[in-house]
Amino acid sequence: MNYTAPITATFEMQRQSIKQATQAVEQGVEFQQNVNQAVLDGIESTESAQRRGVELYRTAAHQTLDAVEANVPGAESSVSEAREALDEQYDVLLENHAEAFETVAAEFEEGADAYDDFAGDYVAALEEQIDLLIEAHEEFEAQSVDAVDQVADGLEDVQDQLEDVQAQVQEQVRDVQQQAADAVEA
């Protein structure tokens, strides 16, 4: 009889659970890294869309000034000054806009890089610890299987001895019965 099969199956199931938990942690780290990259990509897309929006407003303001200049006699110098002031303000706005998004993107990227470094170190340390745990777990399994095998061997030896004793007792009982039968006949 194989007494170790349930023990071996239990240890294997435990190892699989440990490995699956480790994979879940690694997938969680990878997911966060993907989210970080998506956010960074989103920041760049948002900056580009907002810059285009600001440039559209600038174009619309220029078109309004063009209409005023074309339809209001003598407004050329005033419109020219307004156009110059408008361009200066939009240039400052676009510059500040670009700097703000560069700062946000750089800070986020720095944070994402720090997370990647930390996560890489964490996963490497986790994998190292899991490898040690699995190794110790396999050693404990081997010791447990050996102990069960020894107990099973001992039980089989005891069973063999009991069968021998039982056979001897039965032989003695037959001998006593034979002696009693011989004595009754004599």
Number of C-alpha atoms within 10 A of each C-alpha: 6 8 12 17 10 11 15 16 11 13 17 15 12 14 18 13 12 15 16 12 12 16 13 12 14 19 12 12 18 15 12 16 17 12 13 19 15 12 16 18 13 13 17 15 12 13 18 14 12 14 17 13 12 16 15 12 13 18 12 12 15 17 12 13 20 15 12 15 17 12 10 10 8 10 14 15 10 13 20 14 12 14 17 12 12 17 15 12 13 16 14 12 14 17 12 12 16 16 12 13 16 15 12 15 19 13 12 17 16 12 13 19 14 12 16 17 12 12 17 15 12 14 16 13 12 15 16 12 12 17 13 12 14 17 13 12 17 16 12 13 18 15 12 16 18 13 13 16 15 12 13 16 12 12 12 13 12 12 12 12 12 12 12 12 12 12 12 12 12 12 12 12 12 12 12 12 12 12 12 12 11 10 9 8 7 6
